[in-house]
């Protein structure tokens, strides 16, 4: 069944097993949009990594950018880059809009569609570059966030994240080989706790919370690739909408943690195991109105 949704200015958000309070009036997340691939890439490069050939593709000049103030905003990462499936300017709080998002008319991505079970993707935001690692290992910290939470968990609106090293995805639910999507980390549809998927990695962001507009996000996670062959590797950092182009999702990647040793700046990061050697329902639709989305 094809469904369309209106990105509207309406209040509402869910409360899950973990929440971020709304009282932090000084929680200011500052986003500076840019589609300059070198700025984006060099912001995250850390020790032991040499990187070249930065390329960014996405929706105009506002789908990606740099950010500061993430720790005060409750995200757990103080500064770095943000890639979105819409408009990075929508990321700062307060959480005053239930359906924040932008259809920026960017193309989808075939690799992300494959991770999402073959569903069509839209508004892909993609940063790629070549790198070498002094230790043959790679690590970096990130947080996945979305306006698809909580209403659209475990539905077709399964926005997806992918980090492809030489074509292999290392953006995985910790301790598994499962890609990170709306449907693989959540506290059930509408944060009911019914049929939750890996809820230990999910944080609900209630209506009115000062930090960020997104209605939910993950704990700080660490991507890793171990035992890389000697020489240059290609990484693709990508996020996209799934099934329609409404409601933004984003990935925050911590500055300076794209490194050859495990990051220590964030307390108790969760580790994603991704070893690479040689590279390689009836839907409960809330606030759904007709729109001019692509689907």
C-alpha positions in Angstrom: 0.0 0.0 0.0 1.4 3.3 -1.0 1.1 6.1 1.5 1.9 9.8 1.5 2.5 12.1 4.4 2.6 15.8 4.9 5.6 17.4 6.7 3.6 19.6 9.0 4.3 21.8 12.0 2.4 19.9 14.7 3.4 19.1 18.3 4.1 15.6 19.5 6.7 13.0 20.3 7.0 9.8 22.2 8.5 8.6 25.4 10.5 5.4 25.4 12.5 3.4 27.9 15.1 6.2 28.1 14.2 9.8 27.7 15.9 13.2 27.5 14.2 15.9 29.7 12.8 19.1 28.3 14.2 21.4 31.1 17.7 22.0 29.7 17.0 25.5 28.3 20.7 26.0 27.4 21.0 22.9 25.4 21.9 24.6 22.1 22.8 22.5 19.1 24.4 24.6 16.4 24.5 23.3 12.8 26.5 25.0 10.0 25.2 23.6 6.7 27.9 22.8 4.1 28.2 20.4 1.1 31.9 20.9 1.0 33.2 17.3 1.0 36.7 18.3 2.2 35.3 20.2 5.2 33.0 17.3 6.1 35.7 14.6 5.7 38.5 16.5 7.4 36.3 17.3 10.4 36.0 13.6 11.4 39.6 12.4 10.5 41.7 11.5 13.5 45.0 9.9 14.4 46.6 7.2 12.2 44.4 8.0 9.2 45.3 9.6 5.9 42.4 10.5 3.7 42.0 11.9 0.2 39.5 12.2 -2.7 36.5 13.6 -0.7 33.2 13.6 -2.6 29.7 14.6 -1.3 26.4 14.0 -3.0 23.0 15.0 -1.5 20.2 17.5 -1.5 21.7 20.9 -2.2 23.7 22.9 0.3 21.7 22.1 3.5 21.4 18.3 3.7 24.8 18.1 5.5 27.0 20.2 7.7 29.1 20.5 10.8 27.7 20.8 14.3 28.7 21.9 17.9 26.9 21.7 21.2 25.8 18.1 20.9 26.8 17.1 24.4 24.6 19.9 26.0 21.8 18.9 23.6 21.9 15.3 25.0 23.1 13.6 21.8 26.3 12.4 23.5 28.6 13.7 20.8 29.8 17.3 21.2 30.9 18.2 17.7 31.4 16.7 14.3 29.4 16.4 11.1 25.8 15.7 10.3 24.4 14.0 7.2 20.6 14.1 6.8 17.9 12.8 4.4 16.5 16.3 4.2 17.6 19.5 5.9 20.4 19.8 8.5 18.9 23.1 9.7 16.0 21.1 11.2 18.3 19.3 13.7 18.5 21.9 16.5 15.9 21.8 19.2 13.5 22.3 20.8 11.5 19.3 19.7 8.4 21.3 18.7 7.4 19.5 15.5 6.2 16.0 15.2 6.7 15.7 11.4 9.9 17.7 10.7 11.4 17.0 7.3 12.2 18.1 3.8 11.8 16.4 0.5 15.0 17.8 -1.1 14.6 15.8 -4.3 17.9 14.1 -4.0 18.2 10.6 -5.5 18.1 7.4 -3.5 21.0 4.9 -3.1 21.0 1.3 -4.3 23.2 0.0 -1.5 21.0 1.6 1.1 17.9 0.2 -0.6 19.5 -3.3 -0.3 20.1 -2.8 3.4 16.4 -1.8 3.8 15.2 -5.0 2.2 14.9 -3.8 -1.3 12.6 -0.8 -0.5 13.0 2.4 -2.6 15.1 5.1 -1.0 15.0 8.8 -1.4 17.0 11.9 -0.4 20.3 10.0 0.1 23.1 12.0 1.7 26.5 10.4 0.9 30.1 11.3 1.8 32.8 9.1 0.3 36.6 9.2 0.5 39.8 7.1 0.3 41.8 6.4 3.4 44.7 4.4 4.7 45.1 3.2 8.3 48.4 3.0 10.1 47.3 0.1 12.3 45.1 -1.6 9.7 42.0 -0.9 11.9 39.3 1.8 11.8 37.0 3.2 14.4 34.6 6.2 14.7 31.7 7.2 16.9 28.2 8.1 15.7 24.5 8.6 16.6 21.5 7.8 14.3 18.5 10.1 14.8 15.1 10.4 13.2 11.7 12.0 13.0 10.3 8.6 11.9 10.5 7.7 15.6 8.3 6.8 17.4 5.2 6.6 15.1 6.8 4.7 12.3 9.0 2.1 14.0 8.3 -1.3 12.6 6.6 0.0 9.4 7.6 0.6 5.8 9.1 4.0 6.7 12.3 2.3 7.6 15.0 5.0 7.1 18.4 3.5 6.8 22.0 4.1 7.6 25.1 2.6 5.9 28.9 2.8 6.3 30.4 0.9 3.5 34.2 0.0 3.7 35.2 -1.4 0.3 31.5 -2.2 -0.2 30.9 -3.9 3.1 28.5 -2.3 5.6 29.9 -1.7 9.1 26.9 0.3 10.4 25.5 -2.6 12.4 23.4 -3.1 15.5 26.0 -3.8 18.2 26.9 -7.5 18.5 25.0 -8.4 15.3 25.3 -8.4 11.5 22.0 -6.4 11.3 22.0 -3.0 9.5 20.9 0.0 11.5 17.4 1.2 10.5 14.3 2.6 12.2 13.0 -1.0 12.4 16.2 -2.5 14.0 16.6 0.0 16.9 13.4 1.2 18.5 11.0 0.8 21.5 8.1 -0.4 19.4 5.7 1.6 17.4 4.7 4.8 19.2 7.2 3.9 22.0 4.6 1.5 23.4 7.3 -1.1 24.3 5.3 -3.6 22.1 7.7 -5.5 19.8 10.7 -3.4 20.6 13.9 -3.9 18.5 17.2 -3.5 20.4 15.7 -0.9 22.7 18.8 -0.7 24.8 20.3 1.4 22.1 17.4 3.8 21.7 16.6 7.1 23.4 13.2 8.8 23.1 13.3 12.6 22.8 10.0 14.0 24.3 8.0 16.8 22.9 9.5 20.1 24.1 13.0 18.7 24.8 15.5 21.5 24.2 18.3 19.6 22.5 17.2 18.4 19.1 14.1 18.3 16.9 14.5 14.6 16.2 11.9 12.4 18.1 14.4 9.7 18.9 18.0 8.7 18.5 20.4 6.0 19.4 23.0 5.9 22.1 26.5 6.7 21.0 27.7 3.8 18.9 31.2 2.9 17.5 31.7 1.6 14.0 34.8 -0.5 13.5 36.6 -2.4 10.8 39.5 -4.6 11.9 42.4 -6.2 10.0 42.2 -4.2 6.9 44.7 -5.1 4.2 47.6 -2.8 3.6 47.0 0.1 1.3 44.1 2.4 0.4 40.4 1.7 1.1 37.2 3.5 0.1 34.5 4.4 2.6 31.0 5.5 1.9 29.0 7.2 4.7 25.3 7.3 3.7 21.8 7.8 5.0 18.4 7.9 3.2 14.7 8.0 3.6 12.9 4.8 2.9 9.5 4.3 1.2 8.8 8.0 0.9 10.7 11.3 1.1 9.0 12.7 4.2 10.4 13.1 7.7 14.2 13.5 8.1 16.7 11.1 9.5 20.3 12.0 10.4 23.6 10.6 11.4 25.9 12.6 13.7 29.6 11.5 13.4 32.0 12.6 16.1 34.9 14.9 15.1 38.3 13.4 15.2 37.2 9.8 15.9 37.7 8.4 12.4 41.0 6.9 13.6 43.1 3.8 13.7 42.6 3.3 17.4 39.4 3.0 19.4 37.9 6.4 20.5 37.9 7.2 24.2 36.3 10.7 24.3 32.8 9.4 24.7 32.1 7.3 27.9 31.1 3.7 27.4 30.6 3.7 23.7 28.9 0.6 22.2 31.1 -1.3 19.8 30.0 -2.5 16.4 31.9 -5.6 15.3 32.6 -5.4 11.6 35.8 -7.3 10.7 37.0 -6.7 7.1 40.0 -8.5 5.7 40.9 -7.4 2.2 37.8 -5.2 1.9 35.0 -6.8 0.8 1.3 -4.3 9.9 -1.5 -2.5 9.7 0.2 0.9 10.1 -0.9 3.2 12.8 -0.7 6.4 10.8 -0.8 9.5 13.0 -0.9 12.9 11.4 -1.0 11.5 7.9 -2.3 13.9 5.2 -1.8 14.0 1.5 1.3 15.7 0.2 3.3 16.1 -2.9 5.9 13.5 -1.9 7.6 11.4 -4.5 5.4 8.4 -3.7 
